[in-house]
Amino acid sequence: MSKYPLVLSILFVGALSGCSQPIQNQTSAGFVGNANSNTINHVTDPNVAIRTVVYQQKTHAVAMTGQYVSASQTGENVIDITNTRGISNYVYAHFPARRVGNAMITLPNGRRLTFWIGQVPSPAPQPTNVPSQAALSIPPNGVSMDPKITPIASVTAPVSAKRIAVIREAASKLGTPYIWGHNEDRGQYGFDCSNFTAYVYHHALGYILSGASQVQYHDVGTPIPVKDMKVGDLIIFDKGAHVGIYAGHHRMIEEGGGLGKVGYLSVAPSSFWGSHITVVKRMF
């Protein structure tokens, strides 16, 4: 077994179920992403299974190879190339701490798709002392409230009710497949990991937050020490390559993480994911 699950040789192929997205006209997280739509105007079968992915140090580019698969196929190495979020998600997840300019996908027929990424990492957030409920800003950093929905737990609900609401909403999506860049709040089917957490907090607490894991890592919530983790906290892994929600009893509920769907995984200190926690965020 190599360092990361589902790794082929030294190439990350869907290994980390990362979930970052491009940030349009936003620099607080340190990068801006977009895809060149001219490269995907004539795609008839949008899903590509990525087979290899390599970071090229000299050019700050990511080179990938892949092949077309059926439109119904999903998984942690399958990208909908008509969804620009999915392309950037995949790159950010595999190289969260690298500067990336372009990403190129070469297909078996020799066709090459090129996407502008423009990722520049920024400093990591630092954990703080756990604030009291009275001191914690509600909504938290990087979050606004959605007046158009009625969440499971209102903004004035007790912390215990908010914890129950978050886990209840997350568990309602158990088994939902992993699809890069997708969020069911946009009428799409499935999620990637950070779109899943954004969806859960939206419906459980009425929060509006970015579905980009890099934004969740840098700008959302209050960083706290791992030892202070409580049910409902947002967990960030490998500098934003993956995210999940703490469910108690040394488990998180998350999308992907090697499962290819929403499910529970261990975050015990001796577990794979437990040893890859970068920071925990208090969200209420």
C-alpha positions as CSV (number, residue, x, y, z in Angstrom):
1,M,0.0,0.0,0.0
2,S,1.4,3.4,-1.0
3,K,1.1,6.6,1.0
4,Y,-2.3,7.4,-0.4
5,P,-5.2,5.1,-1.2
6,L,-5.9,4.3,-4.9
7,V,-2.5,5.6,-6.1
8,L,-1.1,4.0,-9.2
9,S,2.7,4.1,-9.1
10,I,3.8,7.6,-8.2
11,L,0.8,9.2,-10.0
12,F,-2.2,10.4,-8.1
13,V,-5.3,9.0,-9.9
14,G,-8.3,9.9,-7.9
15,A,-6.3,9.2,-4.7
16,L,-7.3,12.2,-2.7
17,S,-11.0,12.9,-3.2
18,G,-10.3,16.6,-3.3
19,C,-12.9,19.1,-4.2
20,S,-11.6,22.5,-4.8
21,Q,-13.3,24.8,-7.3
22,P,-12.2,27.8,-9.4
23,I,-12.8,31.1,-7.7
24,Q,-14.0,33.8,-10.1
25,N,-12.6,37.3,-9.4
26,Q,-11.6,36.3,-5.9
27,T,-8.0,36.3,-4.5
28,S,-8.4,35.8,-0.8
29,A,-7.6,32.1,-1.2
30,G,-4.6,32.8,-3.3
31,F,-5.8,31.6,-6.7
32,V,-8.2,32.1,-9.6
33,G,-9.4,29.3,-11.9
34,N,-11.2,29.1,-15.1
35,A,-11.3,26.8,-18.1
36,N,-10.9,27.7,-21.8
37,S,-14.4,26.8,-23.1
38,N,-13.2,26.8,-26.7
39,T,-11.5,23.4,-26.0
40,I,-14.8,21.7,-25.0
41,N,-17.4,23.1,-27.4
42,H,-17.6,20.0,-29.5
43,V,-17.4,17.2,-26.9
44,T,-20.1,14.6,-27.5
45,D,-19.3,12.3,-24.5
46,P,-18.4,14.6,-21.6
47,N,-16.9,12.1,-19.1
48,V,-13.2,11.4,-19.1
49,A,-11.5,8.9,-16.8
50,I,-8.1,10.3,-15.8
51,R,-5.3,7.6,-15.9
52,T,-2.2,9.6,-15.0
53,V,-1.5,13.1,-13.7
54,V,1.9,14.7,-13.4
55,Y,3.1,18.1,-12.2
56,Q,5.7,19.7,-14.4
57,Q,7.9,21.8,-12.2
58,K,9.5,23.9,-14.9
59,T,6.3,25.0,-16.6
60,H,4.0,24.9,-13.6
61,A,1.6,22.8,-15.6
62,V,-0.3,19.6,-14.9
63,A,-0.2,17.0,-17.7
64,M,-2.9,14.3,-17.6
65,T,-3.9,11.4,-19.8
66,G,-7.4,10.0,-19.9
67,Q,-10.0,8.3,-22.0
68,Y,-13.7,8.9,-22.7
69,V,-16.1,6.9,-20.7
70,S,-19.9,6.7,-20.7
71,A,-21.8,9.7,-19.5
72,S,-23.3,7.7,-16.6
73,Q,-19.9,6.6,-15.2
74,T,-18.8,8.3,-12.0
75,G,-15.9,7.9,-9.6
76,E,-13.0,9.7,-8.0
77,N,-11.0,9.7,-11.3
78,V,-13.9,10.6,-13.6
79,I,-14.3,14.2,-14.7
80,D,-17.1,15.8,-16.6
81,I,-15.0,18.0,-18.9
82,T,-17.9,20.3,-19.7
83,N,-18.0,21.3,-16.1
84,T,-15.1,23.8,-15.6
85,R,-15.3,23.4,-11.8
86,G,-14.5,19.7,-12.1
87,I,-11.3,20.3,-14.0
88,S,-10.0,22.8,-11.4
89,N,-11.2,20.6,-8.6
90,Y,-9.1,17.7,-9.8
91,V,-6.0,19.7,-10.2
92,Y,-6.3,21.5,-6.8
93,A,-7.0,18.3,-5.0
94,H,-3.8,16.6,-6.3
95,F,-1.5,19.6,-6.0
96,P,-3.0,21.9,-3.3
97,A,0.4,23.5,-2.4
98,R,1.7,23.9,-5.9
99,R,1.6,26.8,-8.3
100,V,-0.3,25.7,-11.4
101,G,-0.8,27.6,-14.6
102,N,-2.4,25.2,-17.1
103,A,-3.8,21.7,-17.1
104,M,-3.7,19.5,-20.2
105,I,-5.6,16.3,-20.8
106,T,-4.4,14.1,-23.6
107,L,-6.9,11.5,-24.9
108,P,-6.2,8.3,-26.8
109,N,-7.1,9.8,-30.2
110,G,-4.4,12.4,-29.7
111,R,-6.7,15.2,-28.9
112,R,-5.4,17.5,-26.2
113,L,-7.7,19.7,-24.0
114,T,-6.0,22.7,-22.3
115,F,-7.5,24.5,-19.3
116,W,-6.3,27.7,-17.6
117,I,-6.1,27.1,-13.9
118,G,-3.9,29.9,-12.3
119,Q,-3.5,28.4,-8.9
120,V,-1.1,30.2,-6.4
121,P,-1.1,28.8,-2.9
122,S,-1.4,31.1,0.1
123,P,-0.4,30.7,3.8
124,A,-2.3,28.2,5.9
125,P,-4.7,29.3,8.6
126,Q,-3.6,28.9,12.1
127,P,-5.6,27.2,14.9
128,T,-6.8,29.4,17.7
129,N,-8.3,28.9,21.2
130,V,-11.8,27.5,21.0
131,P,-14.1,30.5,21.2
132,S,-17.1,30.4,23.5
133,Q,-20.5,30.2,21.8
134,A,-21.0,33.9,22.7
135,A,-17.7,34.9,21.2
136,L,-18.0,32.8,18.0
137,S,-19.4,34.8,15.1
138,I,-22.7,33.5,13.7
139,P,-22.6,33.0,10.8
140,P,-18.9,32.1,10.9
141,N,-16.1,33.5,8.8
142,G,-16.7,33.1,5.1
143,V,-20.4,32.3,5.5
144,S,-23.6,34.2,4.8
145,M,-27.2,33.2,5.6
146,D,-29.7,32.1,3.0
147,P,-33.1,33.8,3.6
148,K,-34.8,31.7,1.0
149,I,-34.7,28.4,2.8
150,T,-35.8,27.1,6.1
151,P,-32.9,25.1,7.6
152,I,-33.3,22.2,10.0
153,A,-31.8,24.2,12.8
154,S,-32.3,28.0,12.9
155,V,-29.5,30.5,13.6
156,T,-30.7,30.8,17.2
157,A,-31.0,27.1,17.8
158,P,-28.8,25.6,20.6
159,V,-25.5,24.0,19.6
160,S,-26.8,20.5,20.3
161,A,-29.6,21.0,17.8
162,K,-27.2,22.3,15.2
163,R,-25.0,19.2,15.6
164,I,-27.9,16.9,15.2
165,A,-29.1,18.9,12.1
166,V,-25.7,18.7,10.4
167,I,-25.3,15.0,10.8
168,R,-28.9,14.3,9.9
169,E,-28.6,16.2,6.6
170,A,-25.2,14.6,5.8
171,A,-26.6,11.1,6.5
172,S,-29.5,11.8,4.2
173,K,-27.0,11.7,1.3
174,L,-25.3,8.4,2.2
175,G,-24.4,6.5,-1.0
176,T,-24.6,9.6,-3.3
177,P,-21.9,9.2,-5.9
178,Y,-18.7,11.3,-6.3
179,I,-18.8,13.6,-9.3
180,W,-16.1,16.3,-9.6
181,G,-17.5,19.9,-9.3
182,H,-21.1,18.8,-8.9
183,N,-23.5,20.1,-6.2
184,E,-27.2,19.1,-6.0
185,D,-28.0,22.7,-5.1
186,R,-27.2,23.5,-8.7
187,G,-29.5,20.9,-10.1
188,Q,-26.7,18.5,-10.7
189,Y,-26.5,14.9,-9.5
190,G,-23.8,14.0,-6.9
191,F,-21.1,16.0,-5.2
192,D,-17.4,16.3,-4.7
193,C,-16.2,16.5,-1.2
194,S,-16.3,20.3,-0.6
195,N,-19.6,20.7,-2.5
196,F,-21.0,18.1,-0.2
197,T,-20.0,19.9,2.9
198,A,-21.3,23.2,1.5
199,Y,-24.6,21.5,0.7
200,V,-24.9,20.0,4.2
201,Y,-24.3,23.3,6.0
202,H,-26.6,25.0,3.6
203,H,-29.6,22.8,4.3
204,A,-28.8,22.0,8.0
205,L,-28.0,25.6,9.1
206,G,-29.0,27.9,6.3
207,Y,-25.4,28.7,5.5
208,I,-24.1,29.9,2.1
209,L,-20.4,29.1,1.7
210,S,-18.1,28.3,-1.2
211,G,-18.0,24.8,-2.6
212,A,-14.2,25.1,-3.1
213,S,-12.1,23.2,-0.7
214,Q,-9.3,25.7,-0.9
215,V,-11.7,28.5,0.2
216,Q,-13.1,26.3,3.0
217,Y,-9.5,25.7,4.1
218,H,-8.4,29.3,4.1
219,D,-11.5,31.4,4.6
220,V,-14.4,29.5,6.2
221,G,-15.0,28.9,9.9
222,T,-12.7,29.4,12.9
223,P,-9.6,27.2,13.0
224,I,-9.3,25.2,16.2
225,P,-6.9,22.5,17.5
226,V,-7.6,19.0,16.4
227,K,-7.9,17.9,20.0
228,D,-10.9,20.1,20.4
229,M,-12.9,18.6,17.5
230,K,-16.6,18.3,18.0
231,V,-19.6,16.9,16.1
232,G,-20.4,19.1,13.2
233,D,-16.9,20.6,12.8
234,L,-15.4,20.9,9.3
235,I,-12.2,18.9,8.9
236,I,-9.6,19.9,6.3
237,F,-7.1,17.3,5.1
238,D,-3.7,17.8,3.3
239,K,-4.0,21.6,2.9
240,G,-7.4,21.5,1.3
241,A,-7.1,18.4,-0.8
242,H,-10.0,16.8,1.0
243,V,-12.7,17.9,3.5
244,G,-15.3,16.1,5.7
245,I,-17.6,16.7,8.7
246,Y,-16.8,15.2,12.1
247,A,-19.6,12.8,13.1
248,G,-18.3,11.7,16.5
249,H,-16.7,8.5,17.8
250,H,-13.5,9.1,15.7
251,R,-15.5,9.1,12.4
252,M,-16.3,11.7,9.7
253,I,-19.0,11.7,7.1
254,E,-17.7,12.8,3.7
255,E,-18.0,12.4,0.0
256,G,-15.3,10.3,-1.7
257,G,-12.2,9.6,0.4
258,G,-11.6,6.4,-1.5
259,L,-15.3,5.3,-1.2
260,G,-16.5,7.0,-4.4
261,K,-19.7,8.0,-2.6
262,V,-20.9,9.6,0.6
263,G,-20.0,7.5,3.6
264,Y,-18.3,7.3,7.0
265,L,-14.5,7.0,7.4
266,S,-12.3,6.8,10.5
267,V,-10.4,9.9,11.6
268,A,-8.8,8.2,14.6
269,P,-5.2,9.3,15.1
270,S,-3.9,5.9,13.9
271,S,-6.1,6.0,10.7
272,F,-5.1,7.2,7.3
273,W,-7.3,10.2,7.3
274,G,-6.7,10.9,11.0
275,S,-3.0,11.3,10.2
276,H,-3.7,13.7,7.3
277,I,-5.7,16.3,9.1
278,T,-4.4,19.8,8.5
279,V,-6.9,21.9,10.5
280,V,-10.4,21.7,12.0
281,K,-12.9,24.5,11.6
282,R,-15.6,25.4,14.1
283,M,-18.8,26.3,12.2
284,F,-21.2,27.2,15.0
